Amino acid sequence: MNRALKLNAVLAWMGFLSLFSLSGKATACATLHEQDLSYFSNAQIVVRARIISYKPVFDSELQERRRKFREATSKSGYRQLADKLSDRSADSIRIKFEVVETIFGSPRLDNWEANWVHSTFAMSEQWKGPENVIVGLRAAIDRHGMPFVQLVQQPCALAMILEDSPDNRKAVTDAISAQSRKHLGYAFQ
């Protein structure tokens, strides 16, 4: 009997982790990493912008997988874990930006619309951060083969949506320049 309970616990934990790792949308993070601004060098464009729209996106397929997992977890006697998983959380956020200045990269557009996928914590349904921000953007392909613009996000770290301040502008510029020199001019020529 005890062995069966241990096996169920292991299966529940593996199922919980696979919910994130197999979704293609998020990963489980054991620890929070220190924010590394050189991660902005992964962007194709870095802009100073004003957030004009912030909308949560709920992927019906992923939400259904979560529901089934919560149900199975609850039936397996792990009600407490199932209760913790019951909070609805956006799978990504669709953000529209009005560009103030393009710091690096091209094309130089007046407005950008991008998806933000963050694996470290549940994403708020309302933006509570600064209105004027610095973000990195890059082209990506979704799991259905469709192109989209994505916010650059360091895995297992705080949001890479920085307040637009002179100190942050300098820090991002310095980090990208240092990374470019490190890679012999690979990024942002």
C-alpha positions as CSV (number, residue, x, y, z in Angstrom):
1,M,0.0,0.0,0.0
2,N,2.8,2.4,0.9
3,R,4.6,1.6,-2.3
4,A,1.5,2.4,-4.3
5,L,1.1,5.8,-2.6
6,K,4.8,6.6,-3.4
7,L,4.2,5.6,-7.0
8,N,1.1,7.8,-7.2
9,A,3.1,10.7,-5.7
10,V,5.9,10.3,-8.3
11,L,3.4,10.0,-11.2
12,A,1.5,13.1,-10.0
13,W,4.7,15.1,-9.8
14,M,5.9,13.9,-13.2
15,G,2.5,14.8,-14.6
16,F,2.7,18.2,-13.1
17,L,6.1,18.9,-14.6
18,S,5.1,17.5,-18.0
19,L,2.2,19.8,-18.0
20,F,4.7,22.6,-18.3
21,S,7.5,21.0,-20.2
22,L,5.4,19.4,-22.9
23,S,3.1,22.4,-23.5
24,G,5.7,24.4,-25.4
25,K,4.4,27.4,-23.6
26,A,6.1,27.3,-20.2
27,T,8.7,25.5,-18.1
28,A,8.9,24.9,-14.4
29,C,11.7,26.8,-12.7
30,A,13.3,25.5,-9.5
31,T,15.1,28.8,-8.8
32,L,14.8,32.4,-9.9
33,H,17.9,33.6,-11.8
34,E,19.3,37.0,-11.5
35,Q,18.2,39.2,-14.4
36,D,20.9,39.3,-17.1
37,L,20.4,42.3,-19.4
38,S,22.7,40.8,-22.0
39,Y,19.7,38.6,-22.8
40,F,18.5,41.6,-24.8
41,S,21.1,40.7,-27.4
42,N,18.7,37.9,-28.4
43,A,16.3,40.6,-29.7
44,Q,16.1,41.6,-33.3
45,I,14.9,45.0,-32.2
46,V,15.0,46.9,-28.9
47,V,12.5,49.8,-28.3
48,R,11.5,52.4,-25.8
49,A,7.7,52.3,-25.9
50,R,4.5,53.1,-24.2
51,I,2.2,50.1,-23.4
52,I,-1.2,50.9,-25.1
53,S,-2.8,47.5,-24.7
54,Y,-2.3,44.4,-22.5
55,K,-4.6,41.4,-23.0
56,P,-4.3,37.9,-21.5
57,V,-4.4,35.0,-24.0
58,F,-5.9,31.7,-22.9
59,D,-5.0,28.7,-25.1
60,S,-8.0,26.4,-25.0
61,E,-5.9,23.3,-25.7
62,L,-3.5,24.1,-22.9
63,Q,-6.3,25.1,-20.5
64,E,-8.0,21.7,-21.3
65,R,-4.7,19.9,-20.5
66,R,-4.5,21.7,-17.2
67,R,-8.1,20.9,-16.3
68,K,-7.6,17.2,-17.0
69,F,-4.4,17.2,-14.9
70,R,-6.2,19.0,-12.0
71,E,-9.0,16.5,-12.2
72,A,-6.7,13.5,-12.2
73,T,-4.6,15.0,-9.4
74,S,-7.7,15.6,-7.3
75,K,-9.0,12.0,-7.8
76,S,-5.5,10.6,-6.9
77,G,-5.8,12.1,-3.4
78,Y,-3.7,15.1,-4.1
79,R,-6.5,17.6,-3.5
80,Q,-4.2,20.2,-2.0
81,L,-2.0,20.2,-5.1
82,A,-5.1,20.3,-7.3
83,D,-6.4,23.3,-5.4
84,K,-3.2,25.2,-6.0
85,L,-3.4,24.5,-9.7
86,S,-7.0,25.6,-9.9
87,D,-6.2,29.3,-10.3
88,R,-6.8,30.4,-13.9
89,S,-3.6,31.9,-15.4
90,A,-3.1,33.4,-18.9
91,D,-0.9,31.3,-21.2
92,S,0.6,34.4,-22.7
93,I,-0.1,38.1,-22.9
94,R,-0.7,40.1,-26.1
95,I,0.8,43.6,-25.7
96,K,0.6,46.6,-28.1
97,F,3.3,49.2,-27.9
98,E,3.6,52.7,-29.2
99,V,7.2,53.2,-30.0
100,V,9.0,56.3,-28.6
101,E,12.4,55.3,-30.0
102,T,14.1,52.3,-31.6
103,I,17.3,51.7,-29.7
104,F,18.6,48.9,-31.9
105,G,17.5,46.9,-34.9
106,S,14.9,47.3,-37.6
107,P,12.4,47.6,-39.0
108,R,11.6,50.9,-37.3
109,L,7.8,50.9,-36.9
110,D,5.6,53.3,-34.9
111,N,3.7,50.5,-33.3
112,W,4.4,46.9,-32.4
113,E,2.2,44.1,-31.2
114,A,3.9,41.2,-29.5
115,N,3.2,38.0,-27.4
116,W,4.9,37.7,-24.0
117,V,5.3,34.2,-22.7
118,H,6.7,34.0,-19.2
119,S,7.4,30.7,-17.5
120,T,8.4,31.8,-14.1
121,F,5.2,33.0,-12.5
122,A,1.5,33.3,-13.2
123,M,0.9,36.2,-15.6
124,S,-1.3,39.0,-14.3
125,E,-4.5,39.7,-16.2
126,Q,-3.8,43.4,-15.8
127,W,-0.5,45.2,-16.3
128,K,0.7,46.7,-13.0
129,G,4.1,47.9,-14.1
130,P,5.3,51.1,-15.7
131,E,3.5,52.5,-18.8
132,N,6.8,53.6,-20.4
133,V,9.1,50.6,-21.0
134,I,12.1,49.2,-22.7
135,V,11.6,45.8,-24.4
136,G,13.4,43.5,-26.8
137,L,11.4,41.9,-29.6
138,R,12.1,39.0,-32.0
139,A,10.4,37.0,-34.6
140,A,9.2,33.5,-33.6
141,I,7.1,30.6,-34.9
142,D,4.3,29.2,-32.9
143,R,3.5,25.5,-32.5
144,H,1.1,25.7,-35.5
145,G,3.9,27.1,-37.7
146,M,2.6,30.7,-37.7
147,P,5.0,33.6,-37.4
148,F,4.6,36.2,-34.6
149,V,6.5,38.8,-32.7
150,Q,7.6,37.8,-29.2
151,L,9.0,39.7,-26.3
152,V,12.5,38.6,-25.4
153,Q,12.3,36.9,-22.0
154,Q,15.1,35.4,-20.0
155,P,14.0,32.0,-18.7
156,C,13.4,31.6,-15.0
157,A,14.0,35.4,-14.3
158,L,12.0,38.5,-13.6
159,A,10.1,40.2,-16.4
160,M,12.3,41.6,-19.1
161,I,9.9,44.6,-19.4
162,L,12.0,47.3,-18.0
163,E,10.9,50.8,-16.9
164,D,12.1,53.4,-19.4
165,S,14.6,55.3,-17.4
166,P,18.0,56.8,-18.3
167,D,19.7,54.2,-16.1
168,N,17.9,51.3,-17.7
169,R,18.6,52.6,-21.2
170,K,22.3,52.9,-20.5
171,A,22.4,49.4,-18.8
172,V,20.6,47.8,-21.8
173,T,22.8,49.6,-24.4
174,D,25.9,48.6,-22.5
175,A,24.8,45.0,-22.1
176,I,24.0,44.6,-25.8
177,S,27.3,46.4,-26.8
178,A,29.3,44.1,-24.6
179,Q,27.6,41.0,-25.9
180,S,28.1,42.2,-29.5
181,R,31.9,42.7,-28.9
182,K,32.0,39.3,-27.3
183,H,30.5,37.7,-30.4
184,L,32.7,39.7,-32.8
185,G,30.0,41.9,-34.0
186,Y,27.3,39.2,-34.5
187,A,24.4,41.1,-33.0
188,F,23.2,44.5,-34.0
189,Q,25.6,45.6,-36.6
